[in-house]
Amino acid sequence: MNVLFEEDGGFKAGSIMADNDSSLQVEMPSGKRSKIKSATVLLRFEKPSAGTLLEQATPLAEEIEADFLWECVSDGEFSFLDFARDYYGHDPAPVEATAVLLALHAAPVYFHRKGKGRFRKAPADILAAALASLEKKRQQALAIEGWISELREFRLPPEIGALTDALLYAPDRNKPETKAFETACAETGLTAAQLLFKCGAIKSAYHLHYKRFLHEQFPKGVGFPAVETPGLPADLPKAEVRAFSIDDAHTTEIDDALSVTWLPGIGSRIGIHIAAPGLAIAHGSPLDGVARARLSTVYMPGNKITMLPDAVVQNYTLAGGVDCPAVSIYLTVSDSLEILGHESRLERVHIAANLRHHEVEPWFNEQTVGGVLPDQPFARELLHLWHFANACEGRRGKPSAVQGVNDYNFAIIGDLADPEACTVEISERKRGSPLDKLVAELMIVANSTWGGLLAEKNIACLYRAQTQGKVRMTTSPLPHEGLGVPQYAWMTSPLRRYCDLVNQWQLIACLRGETPSFAQKSAELFAAMRDFEITYGAYADFQRLMERYWCLRWLQQHGVSEIDATVRREQLVKLDHLPLLLRVPSLPGDLPPGQRVHLAIDSIDLLAPELTCRFVRLLGEANPAEAVEEDEA
């Protein structure tokens, strides 16, 4: 005797070896023996054999039309054996009964399961809805197949093109368009960006990188909400100094300026003047909310996204020819360039000039500072500040700039609305010039002195600390070993960094004798510090990515096929005259840091953006001084 039974949602047939009423021992056509429950048995039969029952019934079941069965059956529950008897008009043979069972089981839209071998026809309205859903899925499957076919041939279906940004930055995997697109990516072996670029949906790799950044960091766009621009404070005393700033040509958020007042018989009074938006932007105000959300200005070649609205920046930037609100620290300096004392003030400072690097460095540089300077505005002050900066650097025992590392300026010529039509110019500038050093040293003095003042007064502050080689932000006045100072607080860029604005609020409260905005161990201060550090790092990563993109564009623009480089470590090299680091797997092993090499450029991928180079030959001897790590800089 054989049995047809249900197991794991399917039907199987086997020969009975032992019948124990509630269970059976059966042998499958494969020879495997199993114990099954009697309740799972649907049919007992002598012929055909267990091995051929399903083989013979399956093609018969495929010939039975589900909609015809549905028309034939009456309402209410029914057994497949009873229905098989009605369908065939006689007591069904085992193969016929099994065929009807398979046909009913294969049409769950038409027939709902109601127990062992029992079914019920679907109500007409439910059947209609189910059939409509099946048809929709069928049409959707056809559409997906058509989209995949077009994408494989690098043609862009309109339905896919309309979702370009979503497919790149936030794909909805429930959408059929996304399923088709991701299948096409897998079949072509291309990334989402590469496939869309080949299909013409991405016109420029620049927009790809920029839009991804905006999606991640500025999902609501870069426009500012309507907030009131605070006016200038009217009760500040006027400083009796003529200050000047030193910046590159593209700087508009001018945070710091300097002044020198000669003190006969004593030495000089050096003023460090920092823009003071903290005098007008109140903690907790809507404008604070704007700055808190952005946390920093975003820089990239040819463009930037400011932390504060332009109107606020214009009110508080240290523009030339204007009396500007400032937080100032005055250093009394002896003729031997020792700091005799310091005093901090809130005041209005007249900014006599905004000096620019490209205008000053031709006559104030490493070659000229040792001789007689030309008769230029602020030449005497600059020279004095230069000597003072050297003295400060000597006292700290740490250089203010890492030697062997250069700064790079990018000039994007053209309209970034059409980046493919833009050209890029990259100029290299040696870091650690006299101008760099005097500004860096004076900012270190201001940040470390003010940080120490707040620590002394037990006022909360955000510090930059470096211990055991690790740089991090903290609310504790820990040493910055890399700078050689007992504490260091960012306070000199309040127009473009939120942590500087926070620290400026604390400093202003200290100077006025008021309760500071943030108490020690403030949860809000900790949250601002954490968010700033994460966001500032993300902005810096984006800036490096865009600089990398424009470096690759520069190589393409100039048709560079071979280039010299310097080994940093292992297979990592830095290309000459570009801020571009990359790995070259074909480099000979064990090349020492500083070894000069000549490379061939094999490929440039602007979408990645990545550059592939191949080792050609060595260039001269290794110079370890050239192997400065970029992260040290």
Residue, then its C-alpha position, 0 to 999 in steps of 0.5 A: m500500500n502507498v500513501l500521498f501525504e503533505e510535508d513541509g508545505g509540499f506533497k510526497a508519496g511513499s510505500i507503507m512499511a508499518d502502520n501504527d494507527s497514529s503514525l506510519q513508517v514509509e519508504m520514499p522512492s529514494g529509499k529513505r525511510s521516514k516516520i509520518k503522522s497519520a493525520t498528514v495522509l491525504l490518499r491511500f492507493e495501490k497503483p501506480s507506484a509511489g515513485t510515479l504518482l506525482e510524475q503522472a499527476t503533475p502534467l495533468a494538473e498543469e492542464i487544469e485551468a484554475d478559473f474553470l475550476w473556480e466556475c465549477v465549484s460551489d460555495g462552501e468548503f469541499s474536499f479535493l476527492d469530492f471535487a475530483r469525483d465531480y470534475y471527472g464524473h466518476d470515482p477518480a483514479p489516484v493519479e486523477a485525484t492527485a492532479v486535482l489536488l495539485a491544481l487546487h494547491a497551485a491556485p491559492v488566489y482562487f482557492h483558500r486552504k481550509g485544512k487537510g485536503r480541504f479548500r474553499k473558493a475565493p469570494a468573487d470580490i476578493l478574487a477580482a482584487a487578487l487577480a488585479s494585484l497579480e496582473k499589476k505584478r506581472q506588468q511590473a515584472l515586465a517593466i523591470e525586465g525592460w528597464i534592465s535591458e535598456l540599462r544594460e545597453f546604457r540607455l536611460p529609461p525615463e522612470i530611472g532618470a527621474l530617480t537619479d538622486a534617490l538612486l545615488y544617495a537614498p535608494d528606496r528598495n521597495k520601488p521596482e525602479t530601484k530593483a531594476f537599477e540595482t540588478a543592472c548594476a550587478e549584471t554590468g559590474l558597475t557602481a550606481a554612479q558609473l552606470l548612471f554616468k554611462c547612461g547620461a544621467i550624471k553630467s558631471a562628477y562634480h555635481l555627484h560629489y557635491k550633491r552627495f555631501l549636501h544630501e548627507q550634511f544639508p538635506k534641507g538645502v544650504g539656504f538660511p532661514a529668515v533670521e534677524t541680523p543683529g546690529l553692531p553694539a554701540d557702547l564699546p570703547k574705541a581702541e587707539v590702534r591701527a590694526f591690519s589683517i593678513d589673509d589670502a585673496h579669497t578670505t571674506e570671513i576675516d576673524d583676526a587682525l593685529s596691531v603694534t603700539w611702540l612703548p619707548g623705554i619698554g618695548s611695544r604693545i602687540g594687539i591681537h584683535i578677534a571679530a566679536p559676533g558673540l557680542a550680538i549673537a545671543h546663546g539660544s537665539p534663532l541665529d545661534g540655532v543656525a550656527r549650531a546646526r552648521l557648526s562650521t563653514v564648509y570650504m572647497p575649491g571655488n566655493k564655500i558654505t558659510m556657518l553664518p548668513d552673509a549679512v552677519v558676516q559682513n557686519y562682524t568681519l574685520a573689513g578694512g577702513v571700518d571700526c569693528p567690534a572685537v575681543s582684543i588681547y594686548l601683550t606688553v612686550s619688552d625690547s628683548l621680546e619677552i611677554l611682560g603682561h597681557e590684558s583683554r578688552l571688548e572694544r571697537v578697533h579700526i581696521a586700517a587695511n586687509l593685507r593679502h598674501h599675494e601682495v605682501e609676500p613679494w617684499f616680505n619673505e624669507q629672503t627680505v626679512g634679513g635686510v632692509l624692507p621697502d617702504q611699504p605700509f606696516a612694514r615695520e610692524l610686520l618685521h617686529l611681529w616676525h621677530f616676536a613670533n620667532a621668540c615665541e616659537g623658541r620659547r615653546g620649543k615647537p615649530s609653528a609650521v611643519q617643514g617640507v609641507n606646502d599649502y595649495n590654492f585652487a582657483i576655479i575659472g568659470d561657472l560651477a553651474d557648468p563644472e565641465a566648462c571650468t578650468v582649475e589653476i593650482s598654485e603651490r605655496k611653501r608653508g612656514s613663510p614669515l607671514d604664516k609664522l607671525v600669524a600662527e604664533l600670535m594666534i597660539v599666544a591668544n588661544s593658549t592665554w585665553g584658555g588659561l584665563l578661563a581655566e583660572k576662573n573655572i569657566a567652562c571652555l572647549y579645548r584642543a588637547q594633544t597627549q600621547g600623540k592624539v589630538r582631541m577636543t575636551t572640556s579640560p585644560l589639558p596640554h597640547e604637546g604638539l604646540g608646547v603649551p599648557q592648554y589651547a582653546w580655539m577662540t580666534s575664528p568665531l565667524r567660521r567655527y561654532c566652538d570658537l563662538v561658544n568659547q567667545w561667549q564664555l570669554i565675554a562673560c568672563l571679561r564682563g563679570e557675568t554668568p557664562s552661557f555654559a556651566q562646568k559639565s554642561a550637557e549642552l556644552f558636551a553635546a556641542m563639542r561632540d557634534f562639532e568634532i564629528t561635523y568638522g571632520a566630515y567637512a574636512d573629508f569633503q574638502r579633501l575629496m573636492e581637492r582630489y577631484w580638482c587635482l584630477r581635473w588639473l591632470q586631465q586639463h594639462g594632459v599629464s601622462e607622467i609625473d614625479a612623486t615622493v615616497r611617504r611610506e610603503q606604497l604611499v606617494k605624494l605627487d609633485h606640486l599637487p596635494l594628492l596622495l595615492r598608493v602605487p602597488s607597483l613600487p619596488g619593495d622597501l623604498p625608503p621614505g623620501q625616495r623620489v620616483h617617476l610614475a606613469i598615469d594609467s587611468i583617472d576616474l573622476l567619479a571615485p575620484e581615483l588615480t591609478c599610477r604605475f612605477v617607471r623609475l627611481l629619481g636620485e637618492a632618498n631625502p628623508a626630509e621630504a617624507v613629512e606625513e600629511d596628517e602631521a601638518 
